[in-house]
Amino acid sequence: VDPGVLFGSKEFITNRINDTVRKTGKGKHILNLGHGIIVGTPEENVAHFFEVAKGIRY
């Protein structure tokens, strides 16, 4: 996922995560940020990214 996504709203972050997972299909995947976390990224959005990612069920 593009790390710039974490500057968006929580709804936007959730939608991008779900869209990425949907496009990859069923199976085991590692969900990660393209180049890590950008300086200045809101910490609550980083936490939200991981909460959503952990909640994904196949």
Distance bins in CASP14 RR format, pairs under 12 A and 6 or more apart:
PFRMAT RR
TARGET T0000
AUTHOR 0000-0000-0000
RMODE 2
METHOD distances of the structure
MODEL  1
1 8 0 0 0 0 0 1 0 0 0 0 0
1 12 0 0 0 0 0 1 0 0 0 0 0
1 13 0 0 0 0 1 0 0 0 0 0 0
1 14 0 0 0 0 0 1 0 0 0 0 0
1 15 0 0 0 0 0 1 0 0 0 0 0
1 16 1 0 0 1 0 0 0 0 0 0 0
1 17 1 0 0 1 0 0 0 0 0 0 0
1 18 0 0 0 0 0 1 0 0 0 0 0
1 19 0 0 0 0 1 0 0 0 0 0 0
1 20 1 0 1 0 0 0 0 0 0 0 0
1 21 0 0 0 0 1 0 0 0 0 0 0
1 23 0 0 0 0 0 1 0 0 0 0 0
1 24 0 0 0 0 0 1 0 0 0 0 0
1 29 0 0 0 0 0 1 0 0 0 0 0
1 30 0 0 0 0 0 1 0 0 0 0 0
1 31 1 0 0 1 0 0 0 0 0 0 0
1 32 1 0 0 1 0 0 0 0 0 0 0
1 33 1 0 1 0 0 0 0 0 0 0 0
1 34 1 0 0 1 0 0 0 0 0 0 0
1 35 0 0 0 0 0 1 0 0 0 0 0
1 36 0 0 0 0 1 0 0 0 0 0 0
1 37 0 0 0 0 0 1 0 0 0 0 0
1 45 0 0 0 0 0 1 0 0 0 0 0
1 46 0 0 0 0 0 1 0 0 0 0 0
1 49 1 0 0 1 0 0 0 0 0 0 0
1 50 0 0 0 0 0 1 0 0 0 0 0
1 52 0 0 0 0 0 1 0 0 0 0 0
1 53 0 0 0 0 1 0 0 0 0 0 0
2 8 0 0 0 0 0 1 0 0 0 0 0
2 12 0 0 0 0 0 1 0 0 0 0 0
2 13 0 0 0 0 0 1 0 0 0 0 0
2 16 1 0 0 1 0 0 0 0 0 0 0
2 17 0 0 0 0 0 1 0 0 0 0 0
2 19 0 0 0 0 0 1 0 0 0 0 0
2 20 0 0 0 0 1 0 0 0 0 0 0
2 32 0 0 0 0 0 1 0 0 0 0 0
2 33 1 0 0 1 0 0 0 0 0 0 0
2 34 1 0 0 1 0 0 0 0 0 0 0
2 35 0 0 0 0 1 0 0 0 0 0 0
2 36 0 0 0 0 0 1 0 0 0 0 0
2 37 0 0 0 0 0 1 0 0 0 0 0
2 38 0 0 0 0 1 0 0 0 0 0 0
2 41 0 0 0 0 0 1 0 0 0 0 0
2 49 0 0 0 0 0 1 0 0 0 0 0
3 13 0 0 0 0 0 1 0 0 0 0 0
3 16 0 0 0 0 0 1 0 0 0 0 0
3 32 0 0 0 0 1 0 0 0 0 0 0
3 33 1 0 1 0 0 0 0 0 0 0 0
3 34 1 0 1 0 0 0 0 0 0 0 0
3 35 1 0 1 0 0 0 0 0 0 0 0
3 36 1 0 1 0 0 0 0 0 0 0 0
3 37 1 0 0 1 0 0 0 0 0 0 0
3 38 1 0 1 0 0 0 0 0 0 0 0
3 39 0 0 0 0 0 1 0 0 0 0 0
3 40 0 0 0 0 0 1 0 0 0 0 0
3 41 1 0 0 1 0 0 0 0 0 0 0
3 45 0 0 0 0 0 1 0 0 0 0 0
3 46 0 0 0 0 1 0 0 0 0 0 0
3 49 0 0 0 0 1 0 0 0 0 0 0
4 12 0 0 0 0 0 1 0 0 0 0 0
4 13 0 0 0 0 1 0 0 0 0 0 0
4 16 0 0 0 0 1 0 0 0 0 0 0
4 33 0 0 0 0 1 0 0 0 0 0 0
4 34 0 0 0 0 1 0 0 0 0 0 0
4 35 0 0 0 0 1 0 0 0 0 0 0
4 36 0 0 0 0 1 0 0 0 0 0 0
4 37 0 0 0 0 1 0 0 0 0 0 0
4 38 1 0 0 1 0 0 0 0 0 0 0
4 39 0 0 0 0 0 1 0 0 0 0 0
4 40 0 0 0 0 0 1 0 0 0 0 0
4 41 1 0 0 1 0 0 0 0 0 0 0
4 42 0 0 0 0 0 1 0 0 0 0 0
4 45 0 0 0 0 1 0 0 0 0 0 0
4 46 0 0 0 0 0 1 0 0 0 0 0
4 49 0 0 0 0 0 1 0 0 0 0 0
5 11 0 0 0 0 0 1 0 0 0 0 0
5 12 1 0 0 1 0 0 0 0 0 0 0
5 13 1 0 1 0 0 0 0 0 0 0 0
5 14 0 0 0 0 0 1 0 0 0 0 0
5 15 0 0 0 0 1 0 0 0 0 0 0
5 16 1 0 1 0 0 0 0 0 0 0 0
5 17 0 0 0 0 1 0 0 0 0 0 0
5 18 0 0 0 0 0 1 0 0 0 0 0
5 19 0 0 0 0 0 1 0 0 0 0 0
5 20 0 0 0 0 1 0 0 0 0 0 0
5 31 0 0 0 0 0 1 0 0 0 0 0
5 32 0 0 0 0 0 1 0 0 0 0 0
5 33 0 0 0 0 1 0 0 0 0 0 0
5 34 0 0 0 0 1 0 0 0 0 0 0
5 35 0 0 0 0 0 1 0 0 0 0 0
5 36 0 0 0 0 0 1 0 0 0 0 0
5 37 0 0 0 0 0 1 0 0 0 0 0
5 38 0 0 0 0 0 1 0 0 0 0 0
5 41 0 0 0 0 1 0 0 0 0 0 0
5 42 0 0 0 0 0 1 0 0 0 0 0
5 45 0 0 0 0 1 0 0 0 0 0 0
5 46 0 0 0 0 0 1 0 0 0 0 0
5 48 0 0 0 0 0 1 0 0 0 0 0
5 49 0 0 0 0 1 0 0 0 0 0 0
5 52 0 0 0 0 0 1 0 0 0 0 0
6 12 0 0 0 0 1 0 0 0 0 0 0
6 13 1 0 0 1 0 0 0 0 0 0 0
6 14 0 0 0 0 0 1 0 0 0 0 0
6 16 0 0 0 0 1 0 0 0 0 0 0
6 17 0 0 0 0 0 1 0 0 0 0 0
6 33 1 0 0 1 0 0 0 0 0 0 0
6 34 0 0 0 0 0 1 0 0 0 0 0
6 35 0 0 0 0 0 1 0 0 0 0 0
6 36 0 0 0 0 1 0 0 0 0 0 0
6 37 1 0 0 1 0 0 0 0 0 0 0
6 38 1 0 0 1 0 0 0 0 0 0 0
6 39 0 0 0 0 0 1 0 0 0 0 0
6 40 0 0 0 0 1 0 0 0 0 0 0
6 41 1 0 1 0 0 0 0 0 0 0 0
6 42 1 0 0 1 0 0 0 0 0 0 0
6 43 0 0 0 0 1 0 0 0 0 0 0
6 44 0 0 0 0 1 0 0 0 0 0 0
6 45 1 0 1 0 0 0 0 0 0 0 0
6 46 1 0 0 1 0 0 0 0 0 0 0
6 47 0 0 0 0 0 1 0 0 0 0 0
6 48 0 0 0 0 1 0 0 0 0 0 0
6 49 1 0 0 1 0 0 0 0 0 0 0
6 50 0 0 0 0 0 1 0 0 0 0 0
6 52 0 0 0 0 0 1 0 0 0 0 0
7 13 0 0 0 0 1 0 0 0 0 0 0
7 16 0 0 0 0 0 1 0 0 0 0 0
7 33 0 0 0 0 0 1 0 0 0 0 0
7 37 0 0 0 0 0 1 0 0 0 0 0
7 38 1 0 0 1 0 0 0 0 0 0 0
7 39 0 0 0 0 0 1 0 0 0 0 0
7 40 0 0 0 0 1 0 0 0 0 0 0
7 41 1 0 0 1 0 0 0 0 0 0 0
7 42 1 0 0 1 0 0 0 0 0 0 0
7 44 0 0 0 0 0 1 0 0 0 0 0
7 45 1 0 0 1 0 0 0 0 0 0 0
7 46 0 0 0 0 0 1 0 0 0 0 0
7 49 0 0 0 0 0 1 0 0 0 0 0
8 14 0 0 0 0 0 1 0 0 0 0 0
8 15 0 0 0 0 0 1 0 0 0 0 0
8 16 0 0 0 0 1 0 0 0 0 0 0
8 38 0 0 0 0 0 1 0 0 0 0 0
8 41 0 0 0 0 1 0 0 0 0 0 0
8 42 0 0 0 0 1 0 0 0 0 0 0
8 44 0 0 0 0 0 1 0 0 0 0 0
8 45 1 0 0 1 0 0 0 0 0 0 0
8 46 0 0 0 0 0 1 0 0 0 0 0
8 48 0 0 0 0 1 0 0 0 0 0 0
8 49 0 0 0 0 0 1 0 0 0 0 0
9 15 0 0 0 0 1 0 0 0 0 0 0
9 16 0 0 0 0 0 1 0 0 0 0 0
9 42 0 0 0 0 0 1 0 0 0 0 0
9 44 0 0 0 0 0 1 0 0 0 0 0
9 45 0 0 0 0 1 0 0 0 0 0 0
9 48 0 0 0 0 1 0 0 0 0 0 0
10 16 0 0 0 0 0 1 0 0 0 0 0
10 17 0 0 0 0 0 1 0 0 0 0 0
10 42 0 0 0 0 1 0 0 0 0 0 0
10 44 0 0 0 0 1 0 0 0 0 0 0
10 45 1 0 0 1 0 0 0 0 0 0 0
10 46 0 0 0 0 0 1 0 0 0 0 0
10 47 0 0 0 0 1 0 0 0 0 0 0
10 48 1 0 1 0 0 0 0 0 0 0 0
10 49 0 0 0 0 1 0 0 0 0 0 0
10 51 0 0 0 0 1 0 0 0 0 0 0
10 52 0 0 0 0 1 0 0 0 0 0 0
11 17 0 0 0 0 0 1 0 0 0 0 0
11 18 0 0 0 0 0 1 0 0 0 0 0
11 45 0 0 0 0 0 1 0 0 0 0 0
11 48 0 0 0 0 1 0 0 0 0 0 0
11 52 0 0 0 0 0 1 0 0 0 0 0
12 18 0 0 0 0 0 1 0 0 0 0 0
12 19 0 0 0 0 0 1 0 0 0 0 0
12 45 0 0 0 0 1 0 0 0 0 0 0
12 48 0 0 0 0 0 1 0 0 0 0 0
12 49 0 0 0 0 0 1 0 0 0 0 0
12 52 0 0 0 0 0 1 0 0 0 0 0
13 19 0 0 0 0 0 1 0 0 0 0 0
13 20 0 0 0 0 0 1 0 0 0 0 0
13 31 0 0 0 0 0 1 0 0 0 0 0
13 33 0 0 0 0 0 1 0 0 0 0 0
13 41 0 0 0 0 0 1 0 0 0 0 0
13 42 0 0 0 0 0 1 0 0 0 0 0
13 44 0 0 0 0 0 1 0 0 0 0 0
13 45 1 0 0 1 0 0 0 0 0 0 0
13 46 0 0 0 0 1 0 0 0 0 0 0
13 47 0 0 0 0 0 1 0 0 0 0 0
13 48 1 0 1 0 0 0 0 0 0 0 0
13 49 1 0 1 0 0 0 0 0 0 0 0
13 50 0 0 0 0 0 1 0 0 0 0 0
13 51 0 0 0 0 1 0 0 0 0 0 0
13 52 1 0 0 1 0 0 0 0 0 0 0
13 53 0 0 0 0 1 0 0 0 0 0 0
14 20 0 0 0 0 0 1 0 0 0 0 0
14 21 0 0 0 0 0 1 0 0 0 0 0
14 45 0 0 0 0 0 1 0 0 0 0 0
14 48 1 0 0 1 0 0 0 0 0 0 0
14 49 0 0 0 0 1 0 0 0 0 0 0
14 50 0 0 0 0 0 1 0 0 0 0 0
14 51 0 0 0 0 1 0 0 0 0 0 0
14 52 1 0 1 0 0 0 0 0 0 0 0
14 53 0 0 0 0 0 1 0 0 0 0 0
14 55 0 0 0 0 0 1 0 0 0 0 0
14 56 0 0 0 0 0 1 0 0 0 0 0
15 21 0 0 0 0 0 1 0 0 0 0 0
15 22 0 0 0 0 0 1 0 0 0 0 0
15 48 0 0 0 0 0 1 0 0 0 0 0
15 52 0 0 0 0 1 0 0 0 0 0 0
16 22 0 0 0 0 0 1 0 0 0 0 0
16 23 0 0 0 0 0 1 0 0 0 0 0
16 31 0 0 0 0 0 1 0 0 0 0 0
16 33 0 0 0 0 0 1 0 0 0 0 0
16 45 0 0 0 0 0 1 0 0 0 0 0
16 48 0 0 0 0 0 1 0 0 0 0 0
16 49 0 0 0 0 1 0 0 0 0 0 0
16 52 0 0 0 0 1 0 0 0 0 0 0
16 53 0 0 0 0 0 1 0 0 0 0 0
17 23 0 0 0 0 0 1 0 0 0 0 0
17 24 0 0 0 0 0 1 0 0 0 0 0
17 29 0 0 0 0 0 1 0 0 0 0 0
17 31 1 0 0 1 0 0 0 0 0 0 0
17 32 0 0 0 0 0 1 0 0 0 0 0
17 33 0 0 0 0 0 1 0 0 0 0 0
17 45 0 0 0 0 0 1 0 0 0 0 0
17 48 0 0 0 0 1 0 0 0 0 0 0
17 49 1 0 0 1 0 0 0 0 0 0 0
17 50 0 0 0 0 0 1 0 0 0 0 0
17 51 0 0 0 0 0 1 0 0 0 0 0
17 52 1 0 1 0 0 0 0 0 0 0 0
17 53 1 0 0 1 0 0 0 0 0 0 0
17 54 0 0 0 0 0 1 0 0 0 0 0
17 55 0 0 0 0 1 0 0 0 0 0 0
17 56 1 0 0 1 0 0 0 0 0 0 0
18 24 0 0 0 0 0 1 0 0 0 0 0
18 25 0 0 0 0 0 1 0 0 0 0 0
18 31 0 0 0 0 0 1 0 0 0 0 0
18 49 0 0 0 0 0 1 0 0 0 0 0
18 52 1 0 0 1 0 0 0 0 0 0 0
18 53 0 0 0 0 0 1 0 0 0 0 0
18 55 0 0 0 0 0 1 0 0 0 0 0
18 56 1 0 0 1 0 0 0 0 0 0 0
18 57 0 0 0 0 0 1 0 0 0 0 0
19 25 0 0 0 0 0 1 0 0 0 0 0
19 31 0 0 0 0 0 1 0 0 0 0 0
19 52 0 0 0 0 0 1 0 0 0 0 0
19 56 0 0 0 0 0 1 0 0 0 0 0
20 29 0 0 0 0 1 0 0 0 0 0 0
20 30 0 0 0 0 0 1 0 0 0 0 0
20 31 1 0 0 1 0 0 0 0 0 0 0
20 32 0 0 0 0 0 1 0 0 0 0 0
20 33 0 0 0 0 0 1 0 0 0 0 0
20 34 0 0 0 0 0 1 0 0 0 0 0
20 49 0 0 0 0 0 1 0 0 0 0 0
20 52 0 0 0 0 0 1 0 0 0 0 0
20 53 0 0 0 0 1 0 0 0 0 0 0
20 56 0 0 0 0 0 1 0 0 0 0 0
21 27 0 0 0 0 1 0 0 0 0 0 0
21 28 0 0 0 0 0 1 0 0 0 0 0
21 29 1 0 0 1 0 0 0 0 0 0 0
21 30 0 0 0 0 0 1 0 0 0 0 0
21 31 1 0 0 1 0 0 0 0 0 0 0
21 52 0 0 0 0 1 0 0 0 0 0 0
21 53 0 0 0 0 1 0 0 0 0 0 0
21 55 0 0 0 0 0 1 0 0 0 0 0
21 56 1 0 1 0 0 0 0 0 0 0 0
21 57 0 0 0 0 0 1 0 0 0 0 0
21 58 0 0 0 0 1 0 0 0 0 0 0
22 29 0 0 0 0 0 1 0 0 0 0 0
22 31 0 0 0 0 0 1 0 0 0 0 0
22 56 0 0 0 0 0 1 0 0 0 0 0
22 58 0 0 0 0 0 1 0 0 0 0 0
23 29 0 0 0 0 0 1 0 0 0 0 0
23 31 0 0 0 0 0 1 0 0 0 0 0
24 30 0 0 0 0 0 1 0 0 0 0 0
24 31 0 0 0 0 1 0 0 0 0 0 0
24 56 0 0 0 0 0 1 0 0 0 0 0
24 58 0 0 0 0 0 1 0 0 0 0 0
25 56 0 0 0 0 0 1 0 0 0 0 0
25 58 0 0 0 0 1 0 0 0 0 0 0
26 56 0 0 0 0 0 1 0 0 0 0 0
26 57 0 0 0 0 0 1 0 0 0 0 0
26 58 1 0 1 0 0 0 0 0 0 0 0
27 56 0 0 0 0 0 1 0 0 0 0 0
27 57 0 0 0 0 0 1 0 0 0 0 0
27 58 1 0 1 0 0 0 0 0 0 0 0
28 56 0 0 0 0 0 1 0 0 0 0 0
28 58 1 0 0 1 0 0 0 0 0 0 0
29 53 0 0 0 0 0 1 0 0 0 0 0
29 56 0 0 0 0 1 0 0 0 0 0 0
29 58 0 0 0 0 1 0 0 0 0 0 0
30 53 0 0 0 0 1 0 0 0 0 0 0
30 56 0 0 0 0 0 1 0 0 0 0 0
31 49 0 0 0 0 1 0 0 0 0 0 0
31 50 0 0 0 0 1 0 0 0 0 0 0
31 52 0 0 0 0 1 0 0 0 0 0 0
31 53 1 0 1 0 0 0 0 0 0 0 0
31 54 0 0 0 0 1 0 0 0 0 0 0
31 55 0 0 0 0 0 1 0 0 0 0 0
31 56 1 0 0 1 0 0 0 0 0 0 0
32 49 0 0 0 0 1 0 0 0 0 0 0
32 50 0 0 0 0 0 1 0 0 0 0 0
32 53 0 0 0 0 1 0 0 0 0 0 0
33 41 0 0 0 0 1 0 0 0 0 0 0
33 45 0 0 0 0 0 1 0 0 0 0 0
33 46 0 0 0 0 1 0 0 0 0 0 0
33 49 1 0 0 1 0 0 0 0 0 0 0
33 50 0 0 0 0 0 1 0 0 0 0 0
33 53 0 0 0 0 0 1 0 0 0 0 0
34 49 0 0 0 0 0 1 0 0 0 0 0
35 41 0 0 0 0 0 1 0 0 0 0 0
36 46 0 0 0 0 1 0 0 0 0 0 0
36 49 0 0 0 0 0 1 0 0 0 0 0
37 43 0 0 0 0 1 0 0 0 0 0 0
37 45 0 0 0 0 1 0 0 0 0 0 0
37 46 1 0 0 1 0 0 0 0 0 0 0
37 47 0 0 0 0 0 1 0 0 0 0 0
37 49 0 0 0 0 1 0 0 0 0 0 0
37 50 0 0 0 0 0 1 0 0 0 0 0
38 45 0 0 0 0 0 1 0 0 0 0 0
38 46 0 0 0 0 0 1 0 0 0 0 0
40 46 0 0 0 0 0 1 0 0 0 0 0
41 47 0 0 0 0 0 1 0 0 0 0 0
41 48 0 0 0 0 0 1 0 0 0 0 0
41 49 0 0 0 0 1 0 0 0 0 0 0
42 48 0 0 0 0 1 0 0 0 0 0 0
42 49 0 0 0 0 0 1 0 0 0 0 0
43 49 0 0 0 0 0 1 0 0 0 0 0
43 50 0 0 0 0 0 1 0 0 0 0 0
44 50 0 0 0 0 0 1 0 0 0 0 0
44 51 0 0 0 0 0 1 0 0 0 0 0
45 51 0 0 0 0 0 1 0 0 0 0 0
45 52 0 0 0 0 0 1 0 0 0 0 0
46 52 0 0 0 0 0 1 0 0 0 0 0
46 53 0 0 0 0 0 1 0 0 0 0 0
47 53 0 0 0 0 0 1 0 0 0 0 0
47 54 0 0 0 0 0 1 0 0 0 0 0
48 54 0 0 0 0 0 1 0 0 0 0 0
48 55 0 0 0 0 0 1 0 0 0 0 0
49 55 0 0 0 0 0 1 0 0 0 0 0
49 56 0 0 0 0 0 1 0 0 0 0 0
50 56 0 0 0 0 0 1 0 0 0 0 0
END
